[in-house]
Amino acid sequence: MRVIIQRVKEASVTIEGVVKSAIGQGLLVLVGFEAEDTQEDIEWMAAKVVNMRIFNDEAGLMNLSVLDIKGEILVVSQFTLYAATKKGNRPSFIKAAKPNIAIPLYQQFLLKMEALAGKIQTGEFGADMSVALVNDGPVTISVDSRQKE
């Protein structure tokens, strides 16, 4: 399981010209799954995301989590996080979980995120989405559940 966490001032997802979800200050979380991902990966990753201290405290140091600042969270599925680019110039997505595996994992991840952080906003799995954001900092962090870093 891989995520890209972006600290944002605002973010939104538009599908077919209609804004599906929008947030103010908080996190945009792009998430991708592979077939071997488990409930343990989901629980570890959700806890890592909501507790990641990447918001500034009163001294200007990154010491606060999205929970601490009462920020919002937008989660968007993105299978391209598993792009393999070693060979040639056309990425391969063979490691990305197929929809029959990825959709249940995505739904479980959303449930765990809601359990930890309250209401979250989402994209739509498999949809052609336009994601807009104002990255704050910029702060962008990549996390892989296999690496545990």
Secondary structure, DSSP 8 states (H G I E B T S, - for coil): -EEEEEEEEEEEEEETTEEEEEESSEEEEEEE-BTT--HHHHHHHHHHHHH---EE-TTS-EEE-TTTTT-EEEEEE-GGGG-B-SSSSS-B-TTB--HHHHHHHHHHHHHHHHHHHS--EE--TTS-EEEEEEEEEEEEEEEETTTT-
